[in-house]
Amino acid sequence: MLLEETSLSLMKAPRLKPKNRMNNTTFCTIMKRKLRLILIKDHYHYRCKCTKPVDPWGDHCLRCTANHKSTLSNGVRDGIVDIFKRILPITKLIHSGTQVEKKLPTLSDPSPG
């Protein structure tokens, strides 16, 4: 969790360029998540759209399937695979559309401890 590599995008981007700057609220939220500080002090007042309680670190919100972007992401991925299956044989980059493989990612569990 406290690996330097997970913070590179926060610390290494040159902030002299305005497009690389974050607003304070976003930066503070990201740093609190990184350092495992409480994000939602009165979390017991809030429920996720799946009706489960929200935890003080915001972990549930990021893992809950009711808030998950997988369906959209998978649809985009599958659409690109279908396009590649049609285009790549035409451009002679591959012999057959069956050579295009859809690799499913292996995700690690982001839960603490």
N, CA, C and O atoms as a GROMACS GRO file, in nm:
protein
  452
    1MET      N    1   0.082  -0.118   0.000
    1MET     CA    2   0.000   0.000   0.000
    1MET      C    3   0.087   0.126   0.000
    1MET      O    4   0.055   0.222  -0.069
    2LEU      N    5   0.195   0.126   0.075
    2LEU     CA    6   0.280   0.244   0.082
    2LEU      C    7   0.399   0.235  -0.012
    2LEU      O    8   0.501   0.300   0.010
    3LEU      N    9   0.387   0.156  -0.116
    3LEU     CA   10   0.492   0.147  -0.215
    3LEU      C   11   0.505   0.279  -0.290
    3LEU      O   12   0.405   0.343  -0.322
    4GLU      N   13   0.627   0.318  -0.316
    4GLU     CA   14   0.652   0.445  -0.385
    4GLU      C   15   0.587   0.447  -0.523
    4GLU      O   16   0.538   0.551  -0.568
    5GLU      N   17   0.587   0.332  -0.591
    5GLU     CA   18   0.535   0.327  -0.728
    5GLU      C   19   0.388   0.368  -0.736
    5GLU      O   20   0.345   0.420  -0.838
    6THR      N   21   0.312   0.345  -0.630
    6THR     CA   22   0.170   0.380  -0.635
    6THR      C   23   0.147   0.529  -0.622
    6THR      O   24   0.035   0.576  -0.642
    7SER      N   25   0.251   0.605  -0.589
    7SER     CA   26   0.237   0.750  -0.574
    7SER      C   27   0.306   0.828  -0.684
    7SER      O   28   0.302   0.951  -0.685
    8LEU      N   29   0.370   0.759  -0.777
    8LEU     CA   30   0.448   0.830  -0.878
    8LEU      C   31   0.367   0.933  -0.954
    8LEU      O   32   0.415   1.044  -0.979
    9SER      N   33   0.245   0.899  -0.991
    9SER     CA   34   0.166   0.994  -1.067
    9SER      C   35   0.131   1.117  -0.985
    9SER      O   36   0.110   1.225  -1.041
   10LEU      N   37   0.124   1.103  -0.854
   10LEU     CA   38   0.094   1.218  -0.769
   10LEU      C   39   0.215   1.310  -0.752
   10LEU      O   40   0.201   1.432  -0.749
   11MET      N   41   0.332   1.252  -0.742
   11MET     CA   42   0.450   1.328  -0.703
   11MET      C   43   0.545   1.363  -0.817
   11MET      O   44   0.619   1.461  -0.807
   12LYS      N   45   0.544   1.287  -0.925
   12LYS     CA   46   0.644   1.306  -1.029
   12LYS      C   47   0.599   1.395  -1.145
   12LYS      O   48   0.684   1.445  -1.219
   13ALA      N   49   0.470   1.416  -1.162
   13ALA     CA   50   0.424   1.500  -1.273
   13ALA      C   51   0.468   1.644  -1.248
   13ALA      O   52   0.450   1.696  -1.138
   14PRO      N   53   0.526   1.710  -1.350
   14PRO     CA   54   0.570   1.848  -1.329
   14PRO      C   55   0.451   1.940  -1.308
   14PRO      O   56   0.368   1.958  -1.397
   15ARG      N   57   0.442   1.998  -1.189
   15ARG     CA   58   0.328   2.081  -1.155
   15ARG      C   59   0.341   2.224  -1.208
   15ARG      O   60   0.254   2.307  -1.183
   16LEU      N   61   0.450   2.254  -1.280
   16LEU     CA   62   0.461   2.385  -1.344
   16LEU      C   63   0.358   2.400  -1.454
   16LEU      O   64   0.312   2.511  -1.484
   17LYS      N   65   0.321   2.288  -1.515
   17LYS     CA   66   0.219   2.291  -1.619
   17LYS      C   67   0.083   2.286  -1.553
   17LYS      O   68   0.055   2.191  -1.479
   18PRO      N   69  -0.003   2.384  -1.577
   18PRO     CA   70  -0.135   2.386  -1.513
   18PRO      C   71  -0.217   2.258  -1.536
   18PRO      O   72  -0.295   2.221  -1.449
   19LYS      N   73  -0.202   2.191  -1.650
   19LYS     CA   74  -0.282   2.070  -1.676
   19LYS      C   75  -0.242   1.955  -1.584
   19LYS      O   76  -0.319   1.860  -1.570
   20ASN      N   77  -0.125   1.961  -1.522
   20ASN     CA   78  -0.080   1.855  -1.431
   20ASN      C   79  -0.119   1.882  -1.286
   20ASN      O   80  -0.092   1.800  -1.199
   21ARG      N   81  -0.180   1.994  -1.260
   21ARG     CA   82  -0.215   2.030  -1.122
   21ARG      C   83  -0.353   1.976  -1.086
   21ARG      O   84  -0.445   1.973  -1.168
   22MET      N   85  -0.365   1.932  -0.960
   22MET     CA   86  -0.493   1.886  -0.906
   22MET      C   87  -0.547   1.993  -0.812
   22MET      O   88  -0.471   2.070  -0.753
   23ASN      N   89  -0.678   1.994  -0.800
   23ASN     CA   90  -0.731   2.086  -0.698
   23ASN      C   91  -0.706   2.024  -0.561
   23ASN      O   92  -0.683   1.904  -0.549
   24ASN      N   93  -0.711   2.106  -0.458
   24ASN     CA   94  -0.677   2.062  -0.323
   24ASN      C   95  -0.766   1.950  -0.273
   24ASN      O   96  -0.719   1.858  -0.206
   25THR      N   97  -0.895   1.957  -0.304
   25THR     CA   98  -0.988   1.855  -0.256
   25THR      C   99  -0.952   1.718  -0.314
   25THR      O  100  -0.950   1.618  -0.241
   26THR      N  101  -0.925   1.713  -0.442
   26THR     CA  102  -0.888   1.586  -0.506
   26THR      C  103  -0.757   1.533  -0.448
   26THR      O  104  -0.747   1.415  -0.416
   27PHE      N  105  -0.658   1.620  -0.435
   27PHE     CA  106  -0.528   1.578  -0.383
   27PHE      C  107  -0.543   1.525  -0.240
   27PHE      O  108  -0.486   1.420  -0.207
   28CYS      N  109  -0.617   1.595  -0.156
   28CYS     CA  110  -0.636   1.551  -0.017
   28CYS      C  111  -0.708   1.417  -0.009
   28CYS      O  112  -0.672   1.332   0.072
   29THR      N  113  -0.809   1.398  -0.094
   29THR     CA  114  -0.882   1.271  -0.096
   29THR      C  115  -0.789   1.157  -0.137
   29THR      O  116  -0.790   1.052  -0.074
   30ILE      N  117  -0.709   1.178  -0.240
   30ILE     CA  118  -0.617   1.075  -0.287
   30ILE      C  119  -0.514   1.043  -0.178
   30ILE      O  120  -0.485   0.926  -0.154
   31MET      N  121  -0.461   1.144  -0.115
   31MET     CA  122  -0.361   1.120  -0.010
   31MET      C  123  -0.421   1.049   0.111
   31MET      O  124  -0.356   0.963   0.170
   32LYS      N  125  -0.543   1.084   0.147
   32LYS     CA  126  -0.609   1.014   0.258
   32LYS      C  127  -0.630   0.868   0.224
   32LYS      O  128  -0.611   0.781   0.310
   33ARG      N  129  -0.669   0.838   0.100
   33ARG     CA  130  -0.685   0.698   0.059
   33ARG      C  131  -0.551   0.626   0.065
   33ARG      O  132  -0.542   0.514   0.114
   34LYS      N  133  -0.448   0.692   0.016
   34LYS     CA  134  -0.314   0.632   0.012
   34LYS      C  135  -0.263   0.602   0.153
   34LYS      O  136  -0.205   0.496   0.178
   35LEU      N  137  -0.283   0.696   0.244
   35LEU     CA  138  -0.233   0.682   0.381
   35LEU      C  139  -0.330   0.611   0.474
   35LEU      O  140  -0.303   0.596   0.594
   36ARG      N  141  -0.444   0.567   0.419
   36ARG     CA  142  -0.547   0.496   0.495
   36ARG      C  143  -0.602   0.580   0.609
   36ARG      O  144  -0.627   0.529   0.718
   37LEU      N  145  -0.621   0.710   0.584
   37LEU     CA  146  -0.685   0.800   0.680
   37LEU      C  147  -0.835   0.800   0.653
   37LEU      O  148  -0.879   0.772   0.541
   38ILE      N  149  -0.912   0.832   0.753
   38ILE     CA  150  -1.058   0.831   0.740
   38ILE      C  151  -1.103   0.940   0.643
   38ILE      O  152  -1.065   1.056   0.656
   39LEU      N  153  -1.184   0.900   0.545
   39LEU     CA  154  -1.239   0.994   0.447
   39LEU      C  155  -1.375   1.047   0.489
   39LEU      O  156  -1.406   1.165   0.470
   40ILE      N  157  -1.457   0.959   0.546
   40ILE     CA  158  -1.595   0.995   0.578
   40ILE      C  159  -1.614   0.981   0.729
   40ILE      O  160  -1.633   0.870   0.779
   41LYS      N  161  -1.608   1.094   0.800
   41LYS     CA  162  -1.614   1.088   0.947
   41LYS      C  163  -1.749   1.037   0.997
   41LYS      O  164  -1.754   0.958   1.091
   42ASP      N  165  -1.857   1.082   0.936
   42ASP     CA  166  -1.990   1.038   0.981
   42ASP      C  167  -2.046   0.932   0.886
   42ASP      O  168  -2.161   0.941   0.842
   43HIS      N  169  -1.963   0.834   0.855
   43HIS     CA  170  -1.997   0.730   0.757
   43HIS      C  171  -2.121   0.651   0.794
   43HIS      O  172  -2.188   0.599   0.704
   44TYR      N  173  -2.153   0.640   0.919
   44TYR     CA  174  -2.268   0.562   0.963
   44TYR      C  175  -2.400   0.622   0.918
   44TYR      O  176  -2.504   0.557   0.927
   45HIS      N  177  -2.397   0.747   0.868
   45HIS     CA  178  -2.518   0.810   0.815
   45HIS      C  179  -2.545   0.773   0.669
   45HIS      O  180  -2.654   0.797   0.617
   46TYR      N  181  -2.446   0.714   0.604
   46TYR     CA  182  -2.455   0.691   0.460
   46TYR      C  183  -2.466   0.543   0.426
   46TYR      O  184  -2.410   0.457   0.493
   47ARG      N  185  -2.541   0.517   0.319
   47ARG     CA  186  -2.554   0.382   0.266
   47ARG      C  187  -2.525   0.388   0.116
   47ARG      O  188  -2.555   0.485   0.048
   48CYS      N  189  -2.466   0.281   0.069
   48CYS     CA  190  -2.438   0.266  -0.073
   48CYS      C  191  -2.569   0.239  -0.146
   48CYS      O  192  -2.669   0.206  -0.081
   49LYS      N  193  -2.571   0.252  -0.277
   49LYS     CA  194  -2.694   0.220  -0.348
   49LYS      C  195  -2.727   0.071  -0.342
   49LYS      O  196  -2.839   0.031  -0.376
   50CYS      N  197  -2.631  -0.012  -0.299
   50CYS     CA  198  -2.660  -0.155  -0.278
   50CYS      C  199  -2.722  -0.177  -0.140
   50CYS      O  200  -2.752  -0.290  -0.103
   51THR      N  201  -2.740  -0.071  -0.064
   51THR     CA  202  -2.800  -0.065   0.071
   51THR      C  203  -2.706  -0.105   0.184
   51THR      O  204  -2.746  -0.102   0.300
   52LYS      N  205  -2.582  -0.141   0.154
   52LYS     CA  206  -2.485  -0.172   0.260
   52LYS      C  207  -2.427  -0.041   0.314
   52LYS      O  208  -2.423   0.059   0.243
   53PRO      N  209  -2.382  -0.042   0.441
   53PRO     CA  210  -2.325   0.080   0.498
   53PRO      C  211  -2.191   0.116   0.432
   53PRO      O  212  -2.116   0.029   0.389
   54VAL      N  213  -2.165   0.246   0.425
   54VAL     CA  214  -2.039   0.295   0.370
   54VAL      C  215  -1.935   0.292   0.482
   54VAL      O  216  -1.965   0.330   0.595
   55ASP      N  217  -1.814   0.248   0.451
   55ASP     CA  218  -1.708   0.244   0.552
   55ASP      C  219  -1.633   0.378   0.554
   55ASP      O  220  -1.638   0.452   0.457
   56PRO      N  221  -1.562   0.408   0.663
   56PRO     CA  222  -1.497   0.539   0.677
   56PRO      C  223  -1.383   0.563   0.578
   56PRO      O  224  -1.345   0.678   0.556
   57TRP      N  225  -1.327   0.458   0.518
   57TRP     CA  226  -1.214   0.473   0.426
   57TRP      C  227  -1.257   0.478   0.280
   57TRP      O  228  -1.174   0.501   0.192
   58GLY      N  229  -1.384   0.455   0.252
   58GLY     CA  230  -1.434   0.458   0.116
   58GLY      C  231  -1.408   0.332   0.036
   58GLY      O  232  -1.428   0.330  -0.085
   59ASP      N  233  -1.362   0.225   0.102
   59ASP     CA  234  -1.329   0.102   0.032
   59ASP      C  235  -1.452   0.038  -0.032
   59ASP      O  236  -1.447  -0.008  -0.146
   60HIS      N  237  -1.563   0.035   0.042
   60HIS     CA  238  -1.682  -0.029  -0.012
   60HIS      C  239  -1.726   0.038  -0.142
   60HIS      O  240  -1.764  -0.030  -0.237
   61CYS      N  241  -1.720   0.169  -0.147
   61CYS     CA  242  -1.764   0.242  -0.266
   61CYS      C  243  -1.683   0.204  -0.389
   61CYS      O  244  -1.735   0.202  -0.500
   62LEU      N  245  -1.556   0.173  -0.370
   62LEU     CA  246  -1.470   0.138  -0.482
   62LEU      C  247  -1.481  -0.008  -0.523
   62LEU      O  248  -1.449  -0.043  -0.636
   63ARG      N  249  -1.527  -0.094  -0.432
   63ARG     CA  250  -1.536  -0.237  -0.463
   63ARG      C  251  -1.677  -0.284  -0.495
   63ARG      O  252  -1.694  -0.390  -0.555
   64CYS      N  253  -1.776  -0.207  -0.456
   64CYS     CA  254  -1.915  -0.251  -0.470
   64CYS      C  255  -1.953  -0.269  -0.617
   64CYS      O  256  -1.922  -0.184  -0.701
   65THR      N  257  -2.019  -0.380  -0.647
   65THR     CA  258  -2.058  -0.406  -0.785
   65THR      C  259  -2.169  -0.312  -0.831
   65THR      O  260  -2.188  -0.294  -0.952
   66ALA      N  261  -2.242  -0.251  -0.738
   66ALA     CA  262  -2.346  -0.154  -0.777
   66ALA      C  263  -2.282  -0.027  -0.834
   66ALA      O  264  -2.345   0.044  -0.912
   67ASN      N  265  -2.159   0.003  -0.796
   67ASN     CA  266  -2.089   0.123  -0.844
   67ASN      C  267  -1.982   0.089  -0.947
   67ASN      O  268  -1.907   0.177  -0.991
   68HIS      N  269  -1.974  -0.036  -0.985
   68HIS     CA  270  -1.861  -0.083  -1.065
   68HIS      C  271  -1.874  -0.043  -1.212
   68HIS      O  272  -1.983  -0.045  -1.269
   69LYS      N  273  -1.762  -0.008  -1.273
   69LYS     CA  274  -1.760   0.032  -1.413
   69LYS      C  275  -1.727  -0.086  -1.506
   69LYS      O  276  -1.702  -0.066  -1.625
   70SER      N  277  -1.726  -0.206  -1.453
   70SER     CA  278  -1.687  -0.322  -1.533
   70SER      C  279  -1.772  -0.342  -1.656
   70SER      O  280  -1.720  -0.372  -1.764
   71THR      N  281  -1.902  -0.324  -1.643
   71THR     CA  282  -1.991  -0.348  -1.755
   71THR      C  283  -1.955  -0.258  -1.872
   71THR      O  284  -1.944  -0.305  -1.986
   72LEU      N  285  -1.938  -0.130  -1.846
   72LEU     CA  286  -1.900  -0.036  -1.951
   72LEU      C  287  -1.762  -0.068  -2.006
   72LEU      O  288  -1.741  -0.073  -2.127
   73SER      N  289  -1.667  -0.090  -1.916
   73SER     CA  290  -1.530  -0.121  -1.956
   73SER      C  291  -1.523  -0.248  -2.039
   73SER      O  292  -1.455  -0.253  -2.141
   74ASN      N  293  -1.594  -0.352  -1.996
   74ASN     CA  294  -1.596  -0.478  -2.070
   74ASN      C  295  -1.660  -0.460  -2.207
   74ASN      O  296  -1.617  -0.522  -2.304
   75GLY      N  297  -1.763  -0.376  -2.215
   75GLY     CA  298  -1.827  -0.350  -2.344
   75GLY      C  299  -1.732  -0.282  -2.442
   75GLY      O  300  -1.729  -0.316  -2.560
   76VAL      N  301  -1.656  -0.186  -2.393
   76VAL     CA  302  -1.557  -0.117  -2.478
   76VAL      C  303  -1.451  -0.217  -2.522
   76VAL      O  304  -1.417  -0.224  -2.641
   77ARG      N  305  -1.398  -0.294  -2.428
   77ARG     CA  306  -1.296  -0.394  -2.461
   77ARG      C  307  -1.347  -0.493  -2.565
   77ARG      O  308  -1.278  -0.521  -2.663
   78ASP      N  309  -1.467  -0.545  -2.545
   78ASP     CA  310  -1.522  -0.643  -2.638
   78ASP      C  311  -1.546  -0.583  -2.776
   78ASP      O  312  -1.527  -0.649  -2.877
   79GLY      N  313  -1.589  -0.456  -2.778
   79GLY     CA  314  -1.609  -0.387  -2.906
   79GLY      C  315  -1.478  -0.371  -2.983
   79GLY      O  316  -1.474  -0.389  -3.105
   80ILE      N  317  -1.372  -0.337  -2.912
   80ILE     CA  318  -1.241  -0.323  -2.976
   80ILE      C  319  -1.191  -0.457  -3.028
   80ILE      O  320  -1.135  -0.465  -3.137
   81VAL      N  321  -1.212  -0.563  -2.950
   81VAL     CA  322  -1.172  -0.697  -2.995
   81VAL      C  323  -1.247  -0.733  -3.123
   81VAL      O  324  -1.186  -0.785  -3.216
   82ASP      N  325  -1.377  -0.705  -3.129
   82ASP     CA  326  -1.455  -0.735  -3.249
   82ASP      C  327  -1.404  -0.658  -3.370
   82ASP      O  328  -1.394  -0.712  -3.480
   83ILE      N  329  -1.370  -0.531  -3.350
   83ILE     CA  330  -1.316  -0.449  -3.459
   83ILE      C  331  -1.182  -0.506  -3.506
   83ILE      O  332  -1.158  -0.518  -3.626
   84PHE      N  333  -1.096  -0.540  -3.411
   84PHE     CA  334  -0.965  -0.598  -3.448
   84PHE      C  335  -0.982  -0.728  -3.526
   84PHE      O  336  -0.907  -0.755  -3.620
   85LYS      N  337  -1.080  -0.809  -3.487
   85LYS     CA  338  -1.102  -0.936  -3.556
   85LYS      C  339  -1.139  -0.914  -3.703
   85LYS      O  340  -1.109  -0.998  -3.788
   86ARG      N  341  -1.204  -0.802  -3.732
   86ARG     CA  342  -1.243  -0.772  -3.871
   86ARG      C  343  -1.132  -0.699  -3.947
   86ARG      O  344  -1.106  -0.730  -4.063
   87ILE      N  345  -1.067  -0.604  -3.881
   87ILE     CA  346  -0.972  -0.517  -3.951
   87ILE      C  347  -0.834  -0.579  -3.969
   87ILE      O  348  -0.775  -0.568  -4.077
   88LEU      N  349  -0.780  -0.644  -3.867
   88LEU     CA  350  -0.643  -0.693  -3.873
   88LEU      C  351  -0.620  -0.796  -3.985
   88LEU      O  352  -0.515  -0.791  -4.049
   89PRO      N  353  -0.714  -0.888  -4.011
   89PRO     CA  354  -0.691  -0.977  -4.126
   89PRO      C  355  -0.694  -0.902  -4.260
   89PRO      O  356  -0.619  -0.936  -4.351
   90ILE      N  357  -0.779  -0.800  -4.271
   90ILE     CA  358  -0.786  -0.721  -4.394
   90ILE      C  359  -0.655  -0.648  -4.420
   90ILE      O  360  -0.610  -0.640  -4.535
   91THR      N  361  -0.594  -0.596  -4.315
   91THR     CA  362  -0.467  -0.522  -4.330
   91THR      C  363  -0.347  -0.614  -4.333
   91THR      O  364  -0.233  -0.568  -4.341
   92LYS      N  365  -0.373  -0.744  -4.327
   92LYS     CA  366  -0.267  -0.847  -4.333
   92LYS      C  367  -0.171  -0.842  -4.214
   92LYS      O  368  -0.056  -0.884  -4.225
   93LEU      N  369  -0.219  -0.789  -4.100
   93LEU     CA  370  -0.136  -0.790  -3.979
   93LEU      C  371  -0.147  -0.925  -3.907
   93LEU      O  372  -0.057  -0.963  -3.831
   94ILE      N  373  -0.256  -0.995  -3.932
   94ILE     CA  374  -0.272  -1.133  -3.883
   94ILE      C  375  -0.339  -1.213  -3.994
   94ILE      O  376  -0.394  -1.155  -4.087
   95HIS      N  377  -0.335  -1.345  -3.985
   95HIS     CA  378  -0.393  -1.430  -4.088
   95HIS      C  379  -0.543  -1.449  -4.071
   95HIS      O  380  -0.617  -1.459  -4.169
   96SER      N  381  -0.588  -1.455  -3.947
   96SER     CA  382  -0.728  -1.485  -3.920
   96SER      C  383  -0.775  -1.409  -3.795
   96SER      O  384  -0.697  -1.383  -3.703
   97GLY      N  385  -0.903  -1.374  -3.795
   97GLY     CA  386  -0.961  -1.306  -3.679
   97GLY      C  387  -0.956  -1.388  -3.552
   97GLY      O  388  -0.967  -1.334  -3.442
   98THR      N  389  -0.941  -1.519  -3.567
   98THR     CA  390  -0.934  -1.605  -3.449
   98THR      C  391  -0.802  -1.586  -3.372
   98THR      O  392  -0.788  -1.634  -3.260
   99GLN      N  393  -0.707  -1.517  -3.434
   99GLN     CA  394  -0.580  -1.491  -3.365
   99GLN      C  395  -0.591  -1.380  -3.262
   99GLN      O  396  -0.502  -1.365  -3.177
  100VAL      N  397  -0.697  -1.302  -3.267
  100VAL     CA  398  -0.717  -1.195  -3.169
  100VAL      C  399  -0.770  -1.259  -3.042
  100VAL      O  400  -0.873  -1.327  -3.042
  101GLU      N  401  -0.698  -1.236  -2.933
  101GLU     CA  402  -0.738  -1.293  -2.805
  101GLU      C  403  -0.781  -1.183  -2.709
  101GLU      O  404  -0.725  -1.074  -2.708
  102LYS      N  405  -0.880  -1.213  -2.632
  102LYS     CA  406  -0.926  -1.121  -2.529
  102LYS      C  407  -0.864  -1.165  -2.398
  102LYS      O  408  -0.900  -1.270  -2.343
  103LYS      N  409  -0.770  -1.087  -2.347
  103LYS     CA  410  -0.704  -1.122  -2.221
  103LYS      C  411  -0.780  -1.056  -2.106
  103LYS      O  412  -0.798  -0.935  -2.104
  104LEU      N  413  -0.823  -1.137  -2.013
  104LEU     CA  414  -0.893  -1.085  -1.896
  104LEU      C  415  -0.793  -1.053  -1.788
  104LEU      O  416  -0.705  -1.135  -1.759
  105PRO      N  417  -0.804  -0.935  -1.726
  105PRO     CA  418  -0.706  -0.895  -1.625
  105PRO      C  419  -0.722  -0.974  -1.496
  105PRO      O  420  -0.831  -1.020  -1.462
  106THR      N  421  -0.612  -0.989  -1.426
  106THR     CA  422  -0.614  -1.048  -1.293
  106THR      C  423  -0.602  -0.932  -1.196
  106THR      O  424  -0.501  -0.863  -1.191
  107LEU      N  425  -0.707  -0.912  -1.118
  107LEU     CA  426  -0.710  -0.798  -1.026
  107LEU      C  427  -0.670  -0.841  -0.886
  107LEU      O  428  -0.702  -0.951  -0.842
  108SER      N  429  -0.598  -0.754  -0.818
  108SER     CA  430  -0.564  -0.782  -0.680
  108SER      C  431  -0.671  -0.723  -0.589
  108SER      O  432  -0.742  -0.631  -0.629
  109ASP      N  433  -0.684  -0.775  -0.470
  109ASP     CA  434  -0.782  -0.729  -0.373
  109ASP      C  435  -0.731  -0.600  -0.307
  109ASP      O  436  -0.627  -0.602  -0.242
  110PRO      N  437  -0.803  -0.488  -0.324
  110PRO     CA  438  -0.756  -0.361  -0.266
  110PRO      C  439  -0.788  -0.343  -0.119
  110PRO      O  440  -0.763  -0.236  -0.064
  111SER      N  441  -0.844  -0.445  -0.055
  111SER     CA  442  -0.885  -0.428   0.084
  111SER      C  443  -0.764  -0.417   0.177
  111SER      O  444  -0.660  -0.476   0.150
  112PRO      N  445  -0.778  -0.340   0.285
  112PRO     CA  446  -0.665  -0.322   0.377
  112PRO      C  447  -0.636  -0.450   0.454
  112PRO      O  448  -0.724  -0.532   0.479
  113GLY      N  449  -0.507  -0.465   0.490
  113GLY     CA  450  -0.462  -0.574   0.578
  113GLY      C  451  -0.485  -0.705   0.518
  113GLY      O  452  -0.452  -0.807   0.579
   0.00000   0.00000   0.00000
